[in-house]
């Protein structure tokens, strides 16, 4: 059995609410999965939220 673990991390900034924070972390998570799995990806402004 093979198990992978990918994580998305986001920073709470002024003006962010809980929904925006989760959306940023989710975008970072899917970026980690696209970039090879088994990694941690930090949300960057270059990753579009929509």
C-alpha positions as CSV (number, residue, x, y, z in Angstrom):
1,X,0.0,0.0,0.0
2,X,1.3,3.5,-0.9
3,X,0.2,6.5,1.1
4,X,0.9,10.1,0.0
5,X,0.5,13.3,2.0
6,X,0.2,16.8,0.6
7,X,-0.5,19.9,2.6
8,X,-1.5,23.5,1.8
9,X,-0.5,26.3,4.2
10,X,-1.8,29.9,4.2
11,X,-1.2,32.9,6.3
12,X,-4.1,34.9,7.8
13,X,-3.7,38.5,6.7
14,X,-5.6,41.6,7.6
15,X,-9.0,41.6,5.8
16,X,-9.1,37.7,5.5
17,X,-12.1,35.9,7.0
18,X,-12.2,32.2,7.7
19,X,-13.6,31.3,4.3
20,X,-10.9,33.2,2.5
21,X,-8.2,31.6,4.7
22,X,-9.5,28.1,3.9
23,X,-9.8,28.9,0.2
24,X,-6.1,30.0,0.1
25,X,-5.0,26.8,2.0
26,X,-7.1,24.7,-0.4
27,X,-5.5,26.3,-3.5
28,X,-2.1,25.7,-2.0
29,X,-3.0,22.0,-1.3
30,X,-4.1,21.4,-4.9
31,X,-0.9,23.2,-6.1
32,X,1.1,20.7,-4.0
33,X,-0.8,17.8,-5.5
34,X,-0.2,19.0,-9.1
35,X,3.5,19.5,-8.3
36,X,4.2,16.0,-7.3
37,X,2.5,15.0,-4.1
38,X,4.2,14.3,-0.8
39,X,5.0,18.0,-0.3
40,X,3.9,21.1,1.5
41,X,2.9,24.1,-0.6
42,X,2.5,27.7,0.8
43,X,-0.1,29.9,-0.7
44,X,1.3,32.7,-2.8
45,X,-0.5,35.6,-4.4
46,X,0.4,34.2,-7.8
47,X,-2.0,31.3,-7.2
48,X,-5.5,32.7,-8.3
49,X,-8.2,32.2,-5.8
50,X,-10.9,31.6,-8.4
